Amino acid sequence: MSHLLSSRSSSTSSLSSAFSTSLTTPDTDSDVGSVGNNVSASSLTDRFILVTGGLGFIGSHTSVELLKAGYNVIIVDDLSNSFHSVLSKIRTLGEKHCAHYGRKLPTLHFHKLDYRSQAMRFLLESYSTLVPSFSEQAGESLKIESKISGVIHFAAFKSVSESIEKPFQYYRNNVCGLVDFVDLLGRHNIRKFVFSSSATVYGSKAAKGDRLREEDVVHHDTLYIDAFDNQTVVEPSVSGLTSPYGRSKYFCEAILADIAHADPSWRIVALRYFNPIGCDPSGLLGEDPKGIPTNLFPVITQVLTGSRSELDIFGTDWDTRDGTAVRDFIHVSDLARGHVAALSPDVDSPFRTFNLGTGNGTTVAEAVRSLEAASSQKIAINLAPRRVGDVGFCVAANDRAKKELGWTAKETIEQCAADLWNYVNQP
């Protein structure tokens, strides 16, 4: 069967028999039958990047950067913490960029579904075909070939405080969901996987006050060579993970590292984010969760727009230049470009972790002042005690991303604030 599949129904009947196991997660999407309706045979001649959680804050900005870079994009999102209206904004930004350079917008598909549902299996089948294969051991056979060349996985619950109240929900979605999803991808011969991780995996190592290196948390014995060519074998070790959210990210990284160790044909990249802020310079895209925001900049904007009376600053007695905690704030568009860089064929390791941060620390008080300057408004502040589990200094060492991905953050904290204020003031 060397021809491309002409419809989703034919792919389902032919490909389903190629699998001996099925997903154990429940079908939570009510529109399973229409999942592949927008996928034509002609579109299958192109490769796609699948983005789960692609209408969320980081996912939407990454989808834009993928389109700008010329990738065809499939967005999957269940809209539990995002809005369908974001899709048209992604398309608009992609079209404007492509028109500026005289190019056609790459293909953009959207499917509303839970990545853990049976609908995901049907979706992957609709982008797959069976092709002849030959090996000396098995002789002639058929293998699955997917038009999805890589996956960027954002779909996860991400509130630290909520994870403490609802740990089962976080482990079931973030960890158990990932296990089934990666297994499903492997059975469709999709083995390039970019995972949305977090600096929370460093746990108590962030409390030391040093810039955090990827080697500070590893999942298998790793040879570390420093700037002076000194070699050290680093053993797996972690402590001080203070929330189920942080533990879920650590567990997922460990699982992915084990998968890649057992099957080196995988190309898995785990990107450890520090503090994403800002928004697309156009003002069209920003951080707009359905729930109550907990990140610093969305809370500040609520104060500036009058929907919140004041900003709580937790801890003013840290050993920092002004007593408030130091964080590595990174523009979300820089972060998004880091995901595009992670898809590079130059990343030729079964499993690799990268910090995505600026390498520069900004105090919370300085971040507040940047938004005061951008908005020409004074922000009401309440000085509060430290929270349990907080650290005074959390900044990335980003040398590995610079060297191996050719990526570096470009935007300043002032630009982040200006872009965010531009988004807030959109009609």
Helices and strands as residue ranges (DSSP letters): H 8-16, G 32-34, G 42-45, E 48-52, H 57-68, E 72-77, H 85-100, E 108-112, H 118-126, E 128-135, E 139-146, E 148-153, H 160-165, H 167-170, I 171-176, H 177-187, E 192-198, G 199-208, G 214-216, E 222-225, E 231-234, H 244-262, E 267-273, E 275-277, H 296-305, E 311-314, E 326-327, E 329-331, H 332-342, E 351-356, E 362-363, H 364-375, E 381-384, E 393-394, H 399-400, I 401-405, H 413-424
